[in-house]
Structure formats: structure tokens, C-alpha cells
Amino acid sequence: MAAITLDRVLTEAEALPEDEQVMLEELLRKRRLEAWRCETAAAARKLTRDFRAGRLKSQSADEVIARLRAGLDATAG
């Protein structure tokens, strides 16, 4: 199958009637949401396995919050 460019997809989508464009948007949103749910569930299963196998160290809430804040500070610049 030949690669389809994003520009071509957009051009084709814009040629659809308005109701089908809305339907396409809803379908894409639902598929992305489902993919995100599957990815999140897979990550949760892996973390659960790691936790049960003792590969994760316990941390206090204060330690976790400090690490999260440090990460935010680093990305803020």
C-alpha cells in the first residue's frame, strides 16, 4: 500500500459533506481515546507486575511530589 500524506488525507476529508466530516472527527477522537486507554492499561499492568516483583522502591508522598515539582520546574525553563 502506498503511503498517504497528511495533506492528501486533509484534502480528501475536506471534500466530504459536512455531516461526514463531523462523523470522521468523532470517529478519530474515539479511536485515539481508545488507543490511549489501551496504552494506559498496558502501562498500569507493567507497573503492577514490577511492583509485585519488588522492582519499585517505595516513596513517601512528599518525595513523589518533590520529584514531580522538579520535573515541572525543569520543563518550565
Buried (B, 14 or more C-beta within 10 A) or exposed (E): EEEEEEEEEEEEEEEEEEEEEEEBEEEEEEEEEEEEEEEEEEEEEEEEEEEEEEEEEEEEEEEEEEEEEEEEEEEEE
